[in-house]
Amino acid sequence: MERPLVVSSVRLSNEAARILREVSDLVMPESGAAGREWLIENSRGATVLIVGFLRVNGEVFDAAGPTLKLVLARSSGVDHIDLQAAVDRGICVANQPEAIAMSVAEHAVGIALTQTKRLLEGHMLNIGGGWNGFPRGLRGFLLRGVTAGIVGLGRIGVLIAGLLRSLGVGRILYWSRRRKPELELLLRLEPASLERLFSESRLVFVTLPLTRDTRGLIDYRLLSRLPAGAVFVNVGRGPVVREEDLVRILEERSDLRVALDVYEVEPLPQDSPLLKYAREGRATLTPHFAGYSEQSMRYTDILVAKQARHFLARGEVWNPVTPNCIQAHDIPGLWAGIP
């Protein structure tokens, strides 16, 4: 019996490759991540495509041909995949966010702390030779007892809530498409409208994916509600926030601070107005690498290989994105090999 073909546009770890080679033929680049042309040239006859952050659309699906049944994103976000084109061809799209989610959550809290504790300004004061006496002007604030808001209570939002609880945050408000009563009980979360969340939270985290409904959702109307001294964090997707509105509120209110890992245009243009606030120490700007860590990449490779193997055996995935996928409920050994 002919073995199915799995094609990965990224070089997977040896552990992940071993899992896949037990049940399929595996084609992947010699190192790093391949380009779109490589994927098109090598995908013919594939049953499963594992993709990084390449633009994947009907052209790629058609190059693979009618054997293609699953496109598996080696990431949390899937805005680089044409979901409708996949559904039109009967192709299931799934993602692999579990390990990445913890890395993003830690990053979100970490960059928030650079602003709550005014670490950037302290760092620049020291290396610039401006430390003359006690820096009384750089007083930050503790997270203990403050109200925090989380916009989007998926995996990343839940993990952020857990980390905030461990740091002694007071109330945690959240906004989500649907209420999460079980998480409200577990983490003492309080559902709130966006308007109330922005009005009452000194620390706001945005974790939303980019969809037609979320594009531009966070605008001047909401940002202007932030209380004095608030810190705004975005680790979701850049276009969820109207960047010109964010710049406007930073210009109007010197008390506000931001910590961002995602932007409307990436890489961040060197003439971006946000850089002005970074130089002032009021903005922490990281290059969309919140999910990138030693452990998250290793664990993601293992999990993506396991999900592909599960699909080849049962026709099911455990992280379906498109409605034509079959949801897996019986997943033996999911966390085996992952601490």
Buried (B, 14 or more C-beta within 10 A) or exposed (E): EEEBBBBBBBBBBEEBBEBBEEBBBBBBBEEEBBEBEBBBEBBEBBBBBBBBBBEBBEEBBBBBEEEBBBBBBBBBBBBBBBBEBBBEBEBBBBBBBBBBBBBBBBBBBBBBBBBBBBBBBBEEBEEEEEEEEEBEEBEBBEBEEBBBBBBBBBBBBBBBBBBBBEEEBEBBBBBBEEEBEEBBEEBEBBBBEBEBBBBBBBBBBBBBBBEEEBBEBBBBEBBBBBBEBBBBBBBBBBBBBBBEBBBBBBEEBEEBBBBBBBBBEEEBEEEBBBBEBBEBBBBBBBEBEBBEBEEBBBBBBBBBBBBBBBBBEEEBBBBBBBEBBEEBEEBEEEEEEBE
